């Protein structure tokens, strides 16, 4: 279930190499399914997994398209979003093949289910780059963050927030991501490294990356353990943390640590308000830029050795050249130095009416 990591070289996580190309063009439109057949020779497909997770449409897609245009002015990007449907994503791969794309960058909705689609694309001479999630099959490269480290940061932040309440008798609820996503297994692995032996993980379930499912699981945990007996909650991402926070509020539970991930605006606002204790910031632009650089290199027949400096073994046993970036834990204390400094969000976007007072207390206004 989990990808096995072999560290080959600890390389840098920023991509600075630029490619010079002649001619001029534009990045493709964002019609997810109905674009006309492209010119093909310089077309890169971008397939993202869902529209529920805010980052993909708001950050990953535009950052990727902009970097491709910067590196290859006559390249075109064909875009599609699976809307949480693995079968739809398989159809989108077929559509990309029909359109004649030369490279596909895909964040798999289901890393195992997409294996056959990737094999079909590769058999047609198309290079495939796994983005953010390590898809199974013969992919040429993988770009993501060190996902085990993400889980460790989440667990460490939970322990830190618990303070002297972090004991082997402290009952923690753990709501993990979707088992079909290999990242979820790596987050879980890292979190257990940080939590095991320090707290009692008294209830552990998958939240399927859905706030509604996570809320249901949290409700079941409260019923099983008792509201007064829960010391903290590990939520694998901010979307699920939102559903969990609502459930905690409804049960009259407040003041306990709740983790998250992805540094979504709503998650940052909950941290300011004190209903979520931490998130993990995985800077979207460096990740999208790195994927664009590798995609353009593959398109142009250039080496990616200086970019993908580590090797991961996927669930299908394929050894994949990989570039792993470094995540950052975010709490109330470093919001200004992370997501605000990087212009992910402005203070005004974070500190809307209901959060204004909390923002002043947190030193953001």
C-alpha positions as CSV (number, residue, x, y, z in Angstrom):
1,X,0.0,0.0,0.0
2,X,2.8,2.4,0.9
3,X,5.5,3.3,-1.6
4,X,8.9,2.2,-0.4
5,X,11.5,5.0,-0.5
6,X,15.1,4.6,-1.4
7,X,17.0,7.7,-0.9
8,X,19.6,7.9,-3.7
9,X,20.7,11.5,-3.6
10,X,19.4,14.3,-1.3
11,X,19.1,16.9,-4.0
12,X,17.8,20.4,-3.9
13,X,14.1,21.0,-4.2
14,X,14.0,24.0,-6.4
15,X,14.2,24.0,-10.1
16,X,16.2,26.8,-11.6
17,X,17.0,25.6,-15.1
18,X,15.3,27.4,-17.9
19,X,14.9,26.2,-21.5
20,X,15.3,28.4,-24.5
21,X,12.9,27.7,-27.3
22,X,11.9,29.5,-30.5
23,X,8.4,30.4,-31.7
24,X,5.4,31.6,-29.8
25,X,2.1,30.2,-28.6
26,X,-0.2,30.0,-25.6
27,X,-1.2,27.7,-22.8
28,X,-4.3,25.7,-23.4
29,X,-7.8,26.5,-22.1
30,X,-9.2,24.7,-19.1
31,X,-12.1,22.9,-20.7
32,X,-11.9,19.5,-19.0
33,X,-13.3,17.3,-21.6
34,X,-14.3,18.9,-24.9
35,X,-11.2,20.6,-26.3
36,X,-10.6,20.2,-30.0
37,X,-7.7,18.1,-31.3
38,X,-4.5,19.9,-30.7
39,X,-1.4,20.3,-32.7
40,X,0.1,17.5,-30.7
41,X,3.8,18.0,-31.2
42,X,4.2,20.4,-28.3
43,X,1.2,19.5,-26.2
44,X,1.3,18.5,-22.6
45,X,-1.7,17.0,-20.8
46,X,-2.5,17.9,-17.2
47,X,-4.9,15.7,-15.3
48,X,-5.9,16.6,-11.8
49,X,-7.9,14.4,-9.5
50,X,-10.7,16.4,-8.0
51,X,-12.3,19.8,-7.7
52,X,-13.2,19.5,-4.0
53,X,-9.7,20.1,-2.8
54,X,-9.2,23.8,-3.4
55,X,-5.6,23.7,-4.3
56,X,-5.9,22.0,-7.7
57,X,-8.0,24.5,-9.6
58,X,-6.8,27.6,-7.7
59,X,-3.1,27.0,-7.6
60,X,-1.7,23.8,-9.3
61,X,-3.4,24.3,-12.6
62,X,-2.5,28.0,-13.2
63,X,1.0,27.7,-11.8
64,X,1.7,24.7,-14.0
65,X,0.3,26.4,-17.1
66,X,2.3,29.6,-16.5
67,X,5.5,27.7,-16.0
68,X,5.1,25.7,-19.2
69,X,4.4,28.9,-21.1
70,X,7.5,30.5,-19.6
71,X,9.7,27.5,-20.5
72,X,8.2,26.7,-23.9
73,X,6.3,29.5,-25.5
74,X,4.9,27.4,-28.3
75,X,3.7,24.6,-26.0
76,X,0.1,23.9,-25.3
77,X,-1.5,22.5,-22.2
78,X,-4.6,20.3,-22.4
79,X,-6.3,20.2,-19.0
80,X,-8.9,17.9,-17.4
81,X,-10.2,17.3,-13.9
82,X,-11.5,13.9,-12.8
83,X,-13.9,15.3,-10.3
84,X,-13.1,12.5,-7.9
85,X,-14.0,9.8,-10.5
86,X,-11.3,7.3,-11.4
87,X,-13.2,6.0,-14.4
88,X,-13.6,9.5,-15.7
89,X,-9.8,10.0,-15.3
90,X,-9.2,6.9,-17.4
91,X,-11.4,8.3,-20.1
92,X,-9.5,11.6,-19.9
93,X,-6.2,9.7,-20.5
94,X,-7.8,8.2,-23.6
95,X,-8.9,11.6,-24.7
96,X,-5.3,13.0,-24.2
97,X,-4.0,10.1,-26.3
98,X,-6.5,10.9,-29.1
99,X,-5.5,14.6,-29.0
100,X,-1.9,13.6,-29.6
101,X,-0.3,14.9,-26.4
102,X,3.4,14.0,-26.0
103,X,3.6,14.2,-22.2
104,X,0.9,13.6,-19.6
105,X,1.2,15.0,-16.1
106,X,-1.3,13.2,-13.9
107,X,-2.3,13.4,-10.2
108,X,-4.0,10.0,-10.0
109,X,-7.5,9.8,-8.5
110,X,-6.7,6.1,-7.9
111,X,-3.0,5.2,-8.2
112,X,-3.7,1.5,-8.9
113,X,-6.7,1.9,-11.2
114,X,-4.8,4.2,-13.5
115,X,-2.0,1.8,-14.1
116,X,-3.5,0.3,-17.3
117,X,-4.2,3.8,-18.7
118,X,-0.6,4.8,-18.1
119,X,0.6,1.7,-19.8
120,X,-1.6,2.4,-22.9
121,X,-0.2,6.0,-23.1
122,X,3.4,4.8,-22.8
123,X,2.8,2.2,-25.5
124,X,1.7,5.1,-27.7
125,X,5.1,6.8,-27.1
126,X,3.7,9.3,-24.5
127,X,5.8,10.1,-21.5
128,X,3.9,10.2,-18.2
129,X,4.8,12.2,-15.1
130,X,3.1,11.4,-11.8
131,X,2.2,14.6,-10.0
132,X,1.7,14.8,-6.2
133,X,0.6,11.1,-6.0
134,X,2.8,8.3,-7.2
135,X,0.8,6.4,-9.8
136,X,1.4,2.8,-10.6
137,X,2.7,1.8,-14.0
138,X,5.7,2.9,-16.2
139,X,5.9,6.6,-15.3
140,X,9.0,8.5,-16.3
141,X,9.1,10.7,-13.3
142,X,7.4,11.7,-10.1
143,X,7.1,15.2,-8.5
144,X,5.7,15.6,-5.0
145,X,6.7,16.4,-1.4
146,X,8.3,14.1,1.1
147,X,5.0,12.6,2.2
148,X,6.4,10.6,5.1
149,X,7.8,13.8,6.4
150,X,4.4,15.5,6.0
151,X,2.9,12.9,8.3
152,X,5.8,13.3,10.8
153,X,5.2,17.0,10.8
154,X,1.5,16.5,11.5
155,X,2.2,14.1,14.3
156,X,4.9,16.3,15.8
157,X,2.6,19.3,15.7
158,X,-0.2,17.3,17.5
159,X,2.3,16.2,20.2
160,X,3.5,19.8,20.6
161,X,0.0,21.1,20.9
162,X,-0.9,18.5,23.5
163,X,2.1,19.7,25.6
164,X,2.2,17.9,29.0
165,X,-1.1,16.1,28.0
166,X,0.9,14.0,25.5
167,X,1.0,10.7,27.5
168,X,0.4,7.1,26.6
169,X,-3.0,7.5,28.3
170,X,-4.1,10.4,26.1
171,X,-6.7,9.1,23.6
172,X,-6.2,10.4,20.1
173,X,-8.5,10.0,17.2
174,X,-6.8,9.4,13.8
175,X,-8.7,10.1,10.5
176,X,-6.5,9.2,7.6
177,X,-6.9,9.8,3.9
178,X,-8.2,7.6,1.1
179,X,-6.4,4.2,1.0
180,X,-6.6,4.4,-2.8
181,X,-4.1,7.3,-2.6
182,X,-0.5,6.2,-1.9
183,X,0.1,9.5,-0.3
184,X,-2.4,8.7,2.4
185,X,-0.4,5.6,3.4
186,X,2.8,7.7,3.5
187,X,1.2,10.4,5.6
188,X,-0.1,7.7,7.9
189,X,3.3,6.1,8.2
190,X,4.9,9.4,9.1
191,X,2.2,10.3,11.6
192,X,2.6,6.9,13.3
193,X,6.3,7.5,13.6
194,X,5.6,10.7,15.5
195,X,2.7,9.4,17.6
196,X,3.3,5.8,18.4
197,X,4.4,5.3,22.0
198,X,3.6,8.8,22.9
199,X,-0.2,8.8,22.9
200,X,-2.9,6.2,22.7
201,X,-4.4,6.1,19.2
202,X,-7.7,4.9,20.4
203,X,-9.7,5.2,17.1
204,X,-8.4,5.1,13.6
205,X,-10.3,5.2,10.3
206,X,-10.1,6.5,6.8
207,X,-12.0,9.7,5.9
208,X,-11.6,9.2,2.2
209,X,-10.5,12.9,1.8
210,X,-14.2,13.9,2.3
211,X,-15.3,16.3,5.0
212,X,-18.6,14.5,5.3
213,X,-17.0,11.1,5.8
214,X,-14.5,12.5,8.3
215,X,-17.4,14.1,10.2
216,X,-19.2,10.8,10.4
217,X,-16.0,9.0,11.6
218,X,-15.5,11.7,14.2
219,X,-19.0,11.3,15.4
220,X,-18.5,7.5,15.7
221,X,-15.3,8.1,17.7
222,X,-17.0,10.4,20.1
223,X,-19.7,7.8,20.6
224,X,-17.2,5.0,21.2
225,X,-14.7,6.9,23.4
226,X,-16.8,9.6,25.0
227,X,-16.5,13.3,24.4
228,X,-14.5,14.0,27.6
229,X,-11.9,11.3,26.8
230,X,-10.6,12.6,23.5
231,X,-7.3,14.5,23.9
232,X,-6.7,15.4,20.2
233,X,-7.5,14.6,16.6
234,X,-5.2,13.8,13.7
235,X,-6.9,14.7,10.4
236,X,-4.9,14.0,7.3
237,X,-5.9,17.2,5.5
238,X,-7.7,20.5,5.9
239,X,-10.9,19.4,4.1
240,X,-11.5,16.6,6.5
241,X,-10.4,18.8,9.4
242,X,-13.3,21.2,8.5
243,X,-15.8,18.4,8.9
244,X,-14.2,17.2,12.1
245,X,-14.2,20.7,13.5
246,X,-17.9,21.0,13.0
247,X,-18.5,17.7,14.6
248,X,-16.4,18.6,17.6
249,X,-18.3,21.9,18.0
250,X,-21.6,20.1,17.8
251,X,-20.5,17.8,20.5
252,X,-19.4,20.6,22.8
253,X,-15.7,19.7,22.5
254,X,-13.3,22.6,22.2
255,X,-9.7,23.4,23.0
256,X,-8.2,20.1,21.7
257,X,-5.6,19.9,19.0
258,X,-6.7,19.2,15.5
259,X,-4.2,18.8,12.6
260,X,-4.6,19.3,8.9
261,X,-2.7,19.6,5.6
262,X,-2.6,21.6,2.4
263,X,-2.8,25.1,4.1
264,X,-6.2,25.7,2.6
265,X,-7.6,29.2,3.4
266,X,-10.3,27.7,5.6
267,X,-7.7,25.7,7.5
268,X,-5.6,28.8,8.1
269,X,-8.7,30.6,9.3
270,X,-9.5,27.8,11.7
271,X,-6.0,28.0,13.0
272,X,-6.4,31.7,13.6
273,X,-9.7,31.1,15.3
274,X,-8.3,28.3,17.5
275,X,-10.5,25.5,16.2
276,X,-7.6,23.8,14.3
277,X,-4.1,23.7,15.7
278,X,-1.9,23.1,12.7
279,X,-1.7,22.4,9.0
280,X,1.2,21.5,6.6
281,X,2.1,23.9,3.9
282,X,3.3,22.3,0.7
283,X,4.2,25.2,-1.5
284,X,2.1,24.7,-4.6
285,X,4.2,26.8,-7.0
286,X,7.5,25.0,-6.6
287,X,5.8,21.7,-7.0
288,X,3.9,22.8,-10.1
289,X,7.0,24.5,-11.5
290,X,9.1,21.4,-11.0
291,X,6.5,19.2,-12.8
292,X,6.4,21.7,-15.7
293,X,10.1,21.7,-15.9
294,X,10.3,17.9,-16.0
295,X,7.4,17.8,-18.5
296,X,9.1,20.2,-20.9
297,X,12.4,18.5,-20.6
298,X,10.8,15.2,-21.5
299,X,8.9,16.9,-24.4
300,X,12.2,18.3,-25.7
301,X,14.2,15.1,-25.2
302,X,16.3,16.7,-22.5
303,X,17.7,14.8,-19.4
304,X,15.8,15.0,-16.1
305,X,18.7,13.5,-14.1
306,X,19.6,16.8,-12.4
307,X,15.9,17.4,-11.5
308,X,14.7,13.9,-10.3
309,X,17.5,13.1,-8.0
310,X,15.9,10.5,-5.8
311,X,14.3,7.1,-6.6
312,X,11.0,5.8,-5.3
313,X,9.5,2.4,-5.8
314,X,5.8,2.6,-6.8
315,X,3.0,0.2,-5.8
316,X,3.5,-1.7,-9.1
317,X,7.2,-2.2,-8.3
318,X,8.5,0.4,-10.8
319,X,11.5,2.4,-9.8
320,X,10.7,6.0,-10.5
321,X,13.1,9.0,-10.7
322,X,11.6,11.5,-8.3
323,X,11.8,15.0,-7.1
324,X,10.7,15.5,-3.5
325,X,10.2,18.9,-2.0
326,X,10.2,19.9,1.6
327,X,6.9,20.5,3.5
328,X,6.5,23.1,6.4
329,X,4.4,22.8,9.5
330,X,2.1,25.9,10.0
331,X,0.7,27.0,13.3
332,X,-0.7,30.3,14.5
333,X,2.9,31.4,15.2
334,X,4.2,31.2,11.7
335,X,1.3,32.0,9.4
336,X,2.8,35.4,8.5
337,X,6.2,33.8,7.7
338,X,4.8,31.1,5.5
339,X,1.6,31.4,3.5
340,X,1.4,35.2,3.8
341,X,5.1,35.8,3.0
342,X,4.8,33.5,0.0
343,X,1.7,35.4,-1.1
344,X,-0.5,32.3,-1.0
345,X,-3.0,34.4,0.8
346,X,-3.2,38.1,1.9
347,X,-3.9,39.1,5.4
348,X,-7.1,40.6,4.1
349,X,-8.2,37.2,2.6
350,X,-7.5,35.5,5.9
351,X,-8.8,38.1,8.3
352,X,-12.4,38.5,7.0
353,X,-15.1,39.8,9.4
354,X,-15.6,36.8,11.7
355,X,-11.8,36.3,12.0
356,X,-10.8,39.9,12.4
357,X,-10.5,39.9,16.2
358,X,-8.7,36.6,16.2
359,X,-6.3,37.9,13.6
360,X,-5.4,40.9,15.9
361,X,-4.7,38.5,18.8
362,X,-2.5,36.4,16.5
363,X,-0.6,39.5,15.4
364,X,-1.8,39.4,11.7
365,X,-3.4,42.8,11.9
